[in-house]
Amino acid sequence: MVGTQSEEGVFHLAIDAAENILEFDSCSIDVVEDGYFRPVATSSRIPEAVSRELPVEEGIAGETYRKNRSIVVDDVANYESARPVDTSFQSIL
């Protein structure tokens, strides 16, 4: 990370670490701009539906943003903020 010359480079290193070290199936890093989450780096296996801008009021990301803390969800099918659930996901952080 020390040798990275840009913010974008750090984002992509974090994605690589999530996939290769933490063994995440898919991941995305978003920034908040003008009331929307804007993806700035995504893993190669992330569904396109997840890799889009969303209002900060929506979903689990919105809940996390509003509460200013991480939320761990073991079963997204049973978590209200995750609806509608993409059936390719079982759990999220």
C-alpha positions in Angstrom: 0.0 0.0 0.0 2.9 2.3 0.7 4.0 2.2 -2.9 0.5 3.1 -4.2 0.4 6.4 -5.9 -3.4 7.1 -5.8 -6.6 6.6 -3.8 -7.8 4.4 -6.7 -4.8 2.2 -6.3 -5.5 1.7 -2.6 -9.1 0.8 -3.4 -8.0 -1.9 -5.9 -5.4 -3.2 -3.4 -8.2 -3.5 -0.8 -10.4 -5.4 -3.3 -7.5 -7.8 -4.1 -6.9 -8.4 -0.4 -10.6 -9.1 0.2 -10.7 -11.6 -2.6 -7.3 -13.3 -2.1 -6.6 -13.1 1.6 -10.1 -12.9 3.2 -11.5 -15.1 0.4 -14.6 -13.0 -0.2 -16.6 -14.2 -3.2 -17.3 -10.6 -4.2 -16.8 -7.1 -2.8 -17.2 -3.5 -3.6 -15.9 -0.2 -2.2 -18.3 2.7 -2.6 -17.9 6.4 -1.7 -20.8 8.7 -0.9 -21.3 11.6 -3.3 -24.4 13.8 -3.6 -26.5 11.4 -1.5 -25.6 8.3 -3.4 -23.2 5.4 -2.9 -20.9 5.3 -6.0 -18.8 2.2 -6.6 -15.2 3.1 -7.0 -13.7 -0.5 -7.0 -15.4 -3.8 -7.4 -14.3 -7.4 -7.5 -14.4 -9.3 -10.8 -17.2 -11.6 -9.6 -19.6 -8.9 -8.4 -23.1 -8.9 -10.0 -23.7 -5.9 -12.1 -26.9 -5.1 -10.2 -24.8 -4.6 -7.1 -22.3 -2.4 -8.9 -24.5 0.6 -9.4 -25.2 3.8 -7.6 -27.8 3.6 -4.8 -29.3 6.3 -2.6 -27.8 6.5 0.9 -31.2 5.8 2.3 -31.5 2.3 0.7 -30.5 -1.2 1.9 -27.9 -2.4 4.3 -25.3 0.0 3.0 -27.7 2.8 3.8 -28.4 1.4 7.3 -24.7 1.1 8.0 -24.1 4.7 6.8 -26.9 6.1 8.9 -25.9 4.2 12.1 -22.2 4.8 11.4 -21.2 1.3 12.3 -20.7 -2.1 10.6 -23.5 -4.5 10.4 -22.9 -8.3 10.0 -25.8 -10.2 8.4 -25.7 -14.0 8.6 -28.7 -14.7 6.4 -29.8 -11.8 4.1 -33.0 -13.6 3.2 -34.2 -12.9 6.8 -33.0 -9.3 7.0 -35.4 -6.5 6.1 -32.9 -4.0 4.9 -31.5 -6.5 2.4 -34.7 -6.8 0.4 -35.0 -7.5 -2.4 -32.4 -10.2 -1.9 -30.2 -11.3 -4.7 -30.2 -15.1 -4.5 -26.5 -15.3 -5.3 -25.8 -13.8 -1.8 -26.1 -15.7 1.5 -24.2 -13.4 3.9 -22.7 -10.0 3.8 -20.5 -7.7 5.9 
